Amino acid sequence: MLPTIDELLANVRVVALPMRTRFRGLDARETMLIASPTGAWGEFAAFTEYGDAESAPWLASAIEQAWNQIPSLEERPVFREFVRTNATLPAVAGADVATVLERFGDFRTVKVKVGEPGQGLADDIERIRATRSYVGAAGRIRIDANGQWNVDEAEHAIRALEQFDLEYVEQPCMSVDELYEIRTRVHGLGIAIAADESVRKATDPVAVARAGAADILVIKVSPLGGVRRALDIIDEAGLPVVVSSALESSIGLRMSFDLAMRIEHLDYDCGIATNVLFERDITLPSTSIDAGGGFQRIVDEQAAHDLRVSPAREQWWRDRAARCLALL
């Protein structure tokens, strides 16, 4: 059941969370926190460039969270209380890799951003070489190109980066057909292909699995419309999954943790420790991220005050939320 527009917007906070390092072209992450009448919080964090149709599932996820509509334990049992997380490395210079990674504390897996606009393969190689040096031979390295390569560029890059013992390559190309082609080309290297945008931005998020275009699905709760919808997609796809964030605050990340707890087979470390990338979060600091303690349910009102956006920006988010609610 959906709230009315008055219920939805009765108690909101719109903030801009400063990034430690520029990430996804952002120096600050704008997001809206929404409280239900019970005082529970949800997060509406659709990126500002997204249109209303693409943003509406993000609002559905926030409503599922704030209005406590996630599956019950009878519907979807919990299989774990501990979720192992990976570090996430923005497209920084090799010399800055250690500084960024040490903020994540104890981890065994790093997801490295590659294919950054304005950079080249030499930058990626430098960054990944420094990452391998930091994590050692036993560490796991996965790379994420966010669909920036065509098939030939992807094959060239993957073969150049094969020397670093990659766990998998996330969204090397944008379309499902391209993913199928690059998966075919690099199959002999033993490097898996993971799909992210081909799941969360697709009209049919399971199409990439049916096409045999990916070995792994990257599942992000907010863009898919919530925990319940994400679990249905996982069931239908029948592929191994990685739960990952969409750069939400710790409020939204709690949903990712709730999803990860309900996946029976979770063989890959999850990309849900991305709150480390913020200079300041919207909740009080915590160090127990792997156990879920870092993903709190309550907004820190002092942080909300300090990080609030201008009245004009808040109205923009309110208007956007109203339009998205009308689409649900």
Steps between C-alpha positions, in 0.01 A plus 500: 500500500636839402498808723320815393711787377440681829614196697803456276627856537394574856845428644794511260864606503684587178877504535821509297759256632856615416720244327856437618606445139310591186293194410269441207562863406366615838659710771184475713214252504152652525234280653161521671425325830131430560341410834170314531247593773663238725833684477675232290724637225542410134724649232406636158840533333438494124783685329398851405541446126249214496153560363185430696432156350849378590483665843161359602637157610745681728203664670325163526806368683494794742132437572560129551767588754329784689157337506653163601377307200808280455432124498432340835720218628221258415503621138876529461720344771831645609801283416778701668570779745843583359555641151854530369554826312748621240688828476409729211778693327414808292704583189788649697868514409713203597679711759169562682379139512635416845354816654152414375509128580628536855170673591314174443680316778510122475391360163612243245330631182525828309278625222702735282339756273647496147418658167459843658423771241812706442730217604659217304598136541840603638323671791297184566811283495680732741202501738455123494871431537501716814189319624658158450806620688277617786285186534771247422474177303208369708287811453214505252469772235191564291471788254202710395492688168139623527444411134761747375667264251392359167568131440844546345609744769373263768686203359822700472466630855410163653794329333731778622364472855489119510847502657348632825284190557158660473204350686255638243435795268184699572302650212789534252253598224153650522266288289400139559619405150841652571523320833423172328773567242769595750409208726550270202834658410656480848347170607832321460669736746285377785384855582132533586278778366262673741200711401395811691341765276354221287302399809411820685440721196321240289128474434547125543775452761518125438556531123879502540484166683268341243732616221800327659679837502626492859638258757406716801229756573571812702185572699424849632194529719398862448497508117310170490221620728583337833596174669190311394544581130875429514440154646249420226755600234769284662265203507406541136852562371655195665854643491749577777457854630693779664303747711631849438409853595376783284702750706232543764555624853505249784120522517463360148789260547302331774268369226797351316604324820145375557502356147841335541382327817214339305700355210568133562816471290719810517843405374637847423587783737241777482559860392301656781771678699489806276408732788877504559521716187315785675674765706191494718200269504142571607522260795734489797835331425539125554784262432314167481401514134539131421260401776243757391556733794631769269165520319286676754130572474488847659598834347745708701317833522819698549642356178169567323519863610865545406467328159160634395461634148354839409121553524486504120674162474277353767194613307644342185524167685151537646353566157693206357378265773141607434533429129661160567231405750238561230680240283491223761 
